[in-house]
Amino acid sequence: MVKFSGTVTPVIHEGVRYVAPNDDGRRGYIEAWEIQTNKKLWELTVFTNRLDPKLEKDVQWVFIKSLSQQDGTLIVTSERGKTYQVDLKTKAIIQSDLTQPRPSNTATQHHDTPGVVQKAITNGPLGNKYEVAFHMNPFFLSGDFNGDGKTDVAVLVKQRSTGKLGIAIIHGATDKVQILGAGISIGNGGDDFEWMDTWEVRSKNDLVASTSAPKLHGDALLVGKSEAASALIYWNGKRYVWLQQGD
């Protein structure tokens, strides 16, 4: 396990200690611990690092540099100088510039939401059943997932009726939407992706070099839980399937 060269001073707010372990170079995450009982309350990924397989992994790792608290918002600054605001009640994450007036969570999230997502989920017919989820950053990824040469968008969603989390993949050529999780089971992922705290796009070109990789029509999504199992979600020509990657 890689360790950060410096220690991030924890933030204490209303009986909870917020810490940045900095033990995973692929993502920057925070933990909330109840001070009185020393019980871990939750863990949240603030940002992830997309790694170039052609480069050494350790030179691409990015860690959290500092934590601070302001008006119920945890301010997280990365080594690269990017600043993120975490609403400690809703766990919504905003990448922001603190030199500018702080906008509301909802306004910023809608502003950053791609038009294709607003059309298909927020303002479209699926809006009655699903809503865009902002519990992870990034909350959407782009790639050619079905191999038709058009850019598709994968976005985190929540099923309104149950609160179950998942992914909606919006195909760029047709605007058709495929729901994975959020009430619809797929492989070992089940019908609720509440467990997922990291995800990234794996390029088809990167994966074809691997002898263990399946035949891919397009890019794949690598989803997982840190220090636990991960899986590839990919299009097999007819539907999206789940390929477990082990622990």
LOVEX-85484 format. One record per residue (C-alpha): residue number from 1; residue in three letters; x, y, z. Coordinates in steps of 0.05 Angstrom, whole numbers, plus 5000, padded with zeros to 4 digits. Last residue first. Layout:
REM residues N
{n NUM, res ala, X X, Y Y, Z Z}
...
//
This chain:
REM residues 247
{n 247, res asp, X 4794, Y 4816, Z 4895}
{n 246, res gly, X 4772, Y 4786, Z 4828}
{n 245, res gln, X 4761, Y 4819, Z 4761}
{n 244, res gln, X 4688, Y 4798, Z 4751}
{n 243, res leu, X 4662, Y 4807, Z 4681}
{n 242, res trp, X 4592, Y 4837, Z 4677}
{n 241, res val, X 4552, Y 4843, Z 4612}
{n 240, res tyr, X 4521, Y 4899, Z 4573}
{n 239, res arg, X 4475, Y 4876, Z 4516}
{n 238, res lys, X 4474, Y 4851, Z 4445}
{n 237, res gly, X 4543, Y 4860, Z 4416}
{n 236, res asn, X 4580, Y 4840, Z 4479}
{n 235, res trp, X 4579, Y 4911, Z 4509}
{n 234, res tyr, X 4624, Y 4918, Z 4570}
{n 233, res ile, X 4623, Y 4924, Z 4646}
{n 232, res leu, X 4689, Y 4904, Z 4675}
{n 231, res ala, X 4692, Y 4885, Z 4748}
{n 230, res ser, X 4726, Y 4902, Z 4814}
{n 229, res ala, X 4733, Y 4866, Z 4880}
{n 228, res ala, X 4760, Y 4896, Z 4944}
{n 227, res glu, X 4814, Y 4946, Z 4965}
{n 226, res ser, X 4771, Y 5002, Z 4937}
{n 225, res lys, X 4703, Y 4981, Z 4912}
{n 224, res gly, X 4698, Y 4972, Z 4838}
{n 223, res val, X 4677, Y 4992, Z 4769}
{n 222, res leu, X 4718, Y 4987, Z 4705}
{n 221, res leu, X 4675, Y 5011, Z 4648}
{n 220, res ala, X 4691, Y 4985, Z 4579}
{n 219, res asp, X 4707, Y 5015, Z 4511}
{n 218, res gly, X 4678, Y 4984, Z 4448}
{n 217, res his, X 4664, Y 4918, Z 4413}
{n 216, res leu, X 4708, Y 4879, Z 4461}
{n 215, res lys, X 4729, Y 4806, Z 4456}
{n 214, res pro, X 4743, Y 4788, Z 4528}
{n 213, res ala, X 4807, Y 4809, Z 4564}
{n 212, res ser, X 4850, Y 4755, Z 4595}
{n 211, res thr, X 4903, Y 4758, Z 4541}
{n 210, res ser, X 4911, Y 4832, Z 4552}
{n 209, res ala, X 4931, Y 4873, Z 4491}
{n 208, res val, X 4858, Y 4882, Z 4473}
{n 207, res leu, X 4848, Y 4920, Z 4537}
{n 206, res asp, X 4886, Y 4984, Z 4521}
{n 205, res asn, X 4854, Y 4991, Z 4452}
{n 204, res lys, X 4785, Y 4981, Z 4480}
{n 203, res ser, X 4798, Y 5038, Z 4529}
{n 202, res arg, X 4782, Y 5027, Z 4602}
{n 201, res val, X 4736, Y 5081, Z 4628}
{n 200, res glu, X 4737, Y 5093, Z 4703}
{n 199, res trp, X 4700, Y 5076, Z 4767}
{n 198, res thr, X 4710, Y 5080, Z 4842}
{n 197, res asp, X 4665, Y 5079, Z 4903}
{n 196, res met, X 4616, Y 5023, Z 4886}
{n 195, res trp, X 4580, Y 4991, Z 4945}
{n 194, res glu, X 4515, Y 5030, Z 4933}
{n 193, res phe, X 4512, Y 4997, Z 4864}
{n 192, res asp, X 4443, Y 4969, Z 4877}
{n 191, res asp, X 4413, Y 4916, Z 4830}
{n 190, res gly, X 4467, Y 4864, Z 4838}
{n 189, res gly, X 4539, Y 4878, Z 4819}
{n 188, res asn, X 4554, Y 4804, Z 4816}
{n 187, res gly, X 4524, Y 4802, Z 4747}
{n 186, res ile, X 4474, Y 4856, Z 4728}
{n 185, res ser, X 4411, Y 4870, Z 4767}
{n 184, res ile, X 4362, Y 4926, Z 4751}
{n 183, res gly, X 4337, Y 4968, Z 4810}
{n 182, res ala, X 4389, Y 5024, Z 4804}
{n 181, res gly, X 4438, Y 4973, Z 4775}
{n 180, res leu, X 4452, Y 4979, Z 4701}
{n 179, res ile, X 4403, Y 5022, Z 4662}
{n 178, res gln, X 4411, Y 5026, Z 4586}
{n 177, res val, X 4388, Y 5090, Z 4553}
{n 176, res lys, X 4374, Y 5103, Z 4479}
{n 175, res asp, X 4399, Y 5171, Z 4454}
{n 174, res thr, X 4406, Y 5137, Z 4385}
{n 173, res ala, X 4477, Y 5152, Z 4362}
{n 172, res gly, X 4504, Y 5177, Z 4429}
{n 171, res his, X 4483, Y 5116, Z 4469}
{n 170, res ile, X 4465, Y 5137, Z 4540}
{n 169, res ile, X 4491, Y 5090, Z 4593}
{n 168, res ala, X 4455, Y 5096, Z 4660}
{n 167, res ile, X 4493, Y 5072, Z 4721}
{n 166, res gly, X 4468, Y 5049, Z 4789}
{n 165, res leu, X 4443, Y 5069, Z 4857}
{n 164, res lys, X 4382, Y 5045, Z 4894}
{n 163, res gly, X 4340, Y 5100, Z 4927}
{n 162, res thr, X 4279, Y 5055, Z 4923}
{n 161, res ser, X 4225, Y 5095, Z 4886}
{n 160, res arg, X 4272, Y 5148, Z 4856}
{n 159, res gln, X 4322, Y 5100, Z 4826}
{n 158, res lys, X 4389, Y 5135, Z 4831}
{n 157, res val, X 4436, Y 5151, Z 4774}
{n 156, res leu, X 4510, Y 5155, Z 4759}
{n 155, res val, X 4524, Y 5174, Z 4686}
{n 154, res ala, X 4555, Y 5136, Z 4628}
{n 153, res val, X 4558, Y 5177, Z 4564}
{n 152, res asp, X 4567, Y 5151, Z 4493}
{n 151, res thr, X 4611, Y 5180, Z 4438}
{n 150, res lys, X 4596, Y 5151, Z 4369}
{n 149, res gly, X 4640, Y 5102, Z 4331}
{n 148, res asp, X 4590, Y 5045, Z 4338}
{n 147, res gly, X 4632, Y 5007, Z 4389}
{n 146, res asn, X 4579, Y 4999, Z 4442}
{n 145, res phe, X 4618, Y 5036, Z 4497}
{n 144, res asp, X 4648, Y 5092, Z 4456}
{n 143, res gly, X 4670, Y 5132, Z 4516}
{n 142, res ser, X 4648, Y 5186, Z 4565}
{n 141, res leu, X 4644, Y 5186, Z 4641}
{n 140, res phe, X 4594, Y 5217, Z 4690}
{n 139, res phe, X 4591, Y 5230, Z 4765}
{n 138, res pro, X 4665, Y 5246, Z 4768}
{n 137, res asn, X 4665, Y 5249, Z 4827}
{n 136, res met, X 4619, Y 5206, Z 4868}
{n 135, res his, X 4555, Y 5219, Z 4907}
{n 134, res phe, X 4526, Y 5262, Z 4852}
{n 133, res ala, X 4467, Y 5219, Z 4829}
{n 132, res val, X 4425, Y 5238, Z 4768}
{n 131, res glu, X 4352, Y 5222, Z 4779}
{n 130, res tyr, X 4311, Y 5162, Z 4759}
{n 129, res lys, X 4238, Y 5139, Z 4752}
{n 128, res asn, X 4201, Y 5202, Z 4732}
{n 127, res gly, X 4262, Y 5231, Z 4699}
{n 126, res leu, X 4264, Y 5171, Z 4651}
{n 125, res pro, X 4216, Y 5208, Z 4605}
{n 124, res gly, X 4267, Y 5263, Z 4593}
{n 123, res asn, X 4284, Y 5327, Z 4630}
{n 122, res thr, X 4335, Y 5300, Z 4680}
{n 121, res ile, X 4349, Y 5233, Z 4648}
{n 120, res ala, X 4353, Y 5233, Z 4572}
{n 119, res lys, X 4355, Y 5307, Z 4555}
{n 118, res gln, X 4394, Y 5327, Z 4618}
{n 117, res val, X 4443, Y 5271, Z 4605}
{n 116, res val, X 4453, Y 5291, Z 4531}
{n 115, res gly, X 4464, Y 5363, Z 4553}
{n 114, res pro, X 4522, Y 5344, Z 4598}
{n 113, res thr, X 4512, Y 5360, Z 4673}
{n 112, res asp, X 4561, Y 5414, Z 4696}
{n 111, res his, X 4508, Y 5469, Z 4700}
{n 110, res his, X 4459, Y 5421, Z 4733}
{n 109, res gln, X 4511, Y 5405, Z 4787}
{n 108, res thr, X 4529, Y 5477, Z 4798}
{n 107, res ala, X 4457, Y 5499, Z 4807}
{n 106, res thr, X 4440, Y 5442, Z 4854}
{n 105, res asn, X 4500, Y 5452, Z 4899}
{n 104, res ser, X 4489, Y 5526, Z 4908}
{n 103, res pro, X 4543, Y 5573, Z 4884}
{n 102, res arg, X 4604, Y 5595, Z 4924}
{n 101, res pro, X 4626, Y 5664, Z 4904}
{n 100, res gln, X 4692, Y 5660, Z 4866}
{n 99, res thr, X 4762, Y 5656, Z 4896}
{n 98, res leu, X 4743, Y 5587, Z 4922}
{n 97, res asp, X 4746, Y 5557, Z 4853}
{n 96, res ser, X 4703, Y 5495, Z 4852}
{n 95, res gln, X 4695, Y 5421, Z 4842}
{n 94, res ile, X 4629, Y 5405, Z 4875}
{n 93, res ile, X 4613, Y 5342, Z 4915}
{n 92, res ala, X 4546, Y 5323, Z 4946}
{n 91, res lys, X 4556, Y 5286, Z 5012}
{n 90, res thr, X 4484, Y 5307, Z 5031}
{n 89, res lys, X 4498, Y 5330, Z 5102}
{n 88, res leu, X 4573, Y 5343, Z 5099}
{n 87, res asp, X 4568, Y 5381, Z 5033}
{n 86, res val, X 4635, Y 5367, Z 5002}
{n 85, res gln, X 4671, Y 5424, Z 4966}
{n 84, res tyr, X 4728, Y 5406, Z 4920}
{n 83, res thr, X 4791, Y 5446, Z 4904}
{n 82, res lys, X 4842, Y 5431, Z 4851}
{n 81, res gly, X 4913, Y 5450, Z 4868}
{n 80, res arg, X 4947, Y 5391, Z 4836}
{n 79, res glu, X 4962, Y 5362, Z 4905}
{n 78, res ser, X 4888, Y 5361, Z 4918}
{n 77, res thr, X 4848, Y 5409, Z 4961}
{n 76, res val, X 4786, Y 5386, Z 5000}
{n 75, res ile, X 4739, Y 5437, Z 5031}
{n 74, res leu, X 4688, Y 5404, Z 5078}
{n 73, res thr, X 4623, Y 5444, Z 5079}
{n 72, res gly, X 4582, Y 5455, Z 5142}
{n 71, res asp, X 4595, Y 5530, Z 5141}
{n 70, res gln, X 4669, Y 5524, Z 5126}
{n 69, res gln, X 4715, Y 5465, Z 5140}
{n 68, res ser, X 4786, Y 5450, Z 5120}
{n 67, res leu, X 4825, Y 5393, Z 5090}
{n 66, res ser, X 4893, Y 5392, Z 5056}
{n 65, res lys, X 4938, Y 5359, Z 5005}
{n 64, res ile, X 4895, Y 5302, Z 4980}
{n 63, res phe, X 4934, Y 5254, Z 4936}
{n 62, res val, X 4948, Y 5246, Z 4862}
{n 61, res trp, X 4981, Y 5184, Z 4833}
{n 60, res gln, X 5009, Y 5190, Z 4763}
{n 59, res val, X 5082, Y 5181, Z 4781}
{n 58, res asp, X 5064, Y 5118, Z 4820}
{n 57, res lys, X 5031, Y 5084, Z 4761}
{n 56, res glu, X 5090, Y 5085, Z 4714}
{n 55, res leu, X 5067, Y 5106, Z 4645}
{n 54, res lys, X 5038, Y 5067, Z 4586}
{n 53, res pro, X 4977, Y 5046, Z 4625}
{n 52, res asp, X 4955, Y 5120, Z 4630}
{n 51, res leu, X 4918, Y 5126, Z 4695}
{n 50, res arg, X 4851, Y 5162, Z 4706}
{n 49, res asn, X 4855, Y 5190, Z 4776}
{n 48, res thr, X 4793, Y 5193, Z 4818}
{n 47, res phe, X 4763, Y 5249, Z 4860}
{n 46, res val, X 4724, Y 5258, Z 4924}
{n 45, res thr, X 4712, Y 5185, Z 4941}
{n 44, res leu, X 4669, Y 5181, Z 5004}
{n 43, res glu, X 4674, Y 5138, Z 5066}
{n 42, res trp, X 4623, Y 5133, Z 5122}
{n 41, res leu, X 4610, Y 5130, Z 5196}
{n 40, res lys, X 4673, Y 5098, Z 5223}
{n 39, res lys, X 4665, Y 5089, Z 5297}
{n 38, res asn, X 4713, Y 5122, Z 5346}
{n 37, res thr, X 4656, Y 5121, Z 5397}
{n 36, res gln, X 4659, Y 5194, Z 5420}
{n 35, res ile, X 4696, Y 5219, Z 5358}
{n 34, res glu, X 4650, Y 5192, Z 5305}
{n 33, res trp, X 4693, Y 5180, Z 5245}
{n 32, res ala, X 4683, Y 5206, Z 5174}
{n 31, res glu, X 4730, Y 5182, Z 5119}
{n 30, res ile, X 4756, Y 5219, Z 5059}
{n 29, res tyr, X 4778, Y 5198, Z 4990}
{n 28, res gly, X 4828, Y 5217, Z 4936}
{n 27, res arg, X 4833, Y 5163, Z 4883}
{n 26, res arg, X 4882, Y 5120, Z 4845}
{n 25, res gly, X 4940, Y 5135, Z 4892}
{n 24, res asp, X 4907, Y 5097, Z 4949}
{n 23, res asp, X 4934, Y 5107, Z 5019}
{n 22, res asn, X 4919, Y 5181, Z 5027}
{n 21, res pro, X 4879, Y 5169, Z 5091}
{n 20, res ala, X 4843, Y 5236, Z 5086}
{n 19, res val, X 4807, Y 5247, Z 5153}
{n 18, res tyr, X 4742, Y 5278, Z 5178}
{n 17, res arg, X 4730, Y 5274, Z 5253}
{n 16, res val, X 4658, Y 5280, Z 5275}
{n 15, res gly, X 4632, Y 5312, Z 5340}
{n 14, res glu, X 4603, Y 5373, Z 5306}
{n 13, res his, X 4663, Y 5387, Z 5262}
{n 12, res ile, X 4734, Y 5361, Z 5269}
{n 11, res val, X 4781, Y 5366, Z 5209}
{n 10, res pro, X 4841, Y 5321, Z 5204}
{n 9, res thr, X 4911, Y 5348, Z 5188}
{n 8, res val, X 4937, Y 5316, Z 5125}
{n 7, res thr, X 5004, Y 5280, Z 5135}
{n 6, res gly, X 5058, Y 5283, Z 5082}
{n 5, res ser, X 5095, Y 5233, Z 5039}
{n 4, res phe, X 5031, Y 5197, Z 5021}
{n 3, res lys, X 5033, Y 5122, Z 5032}
{n 2, res val, X 5029, Y 5067, Z 4980}
{n 1, res met, X 5000, Y 5000, Z 5000}
//
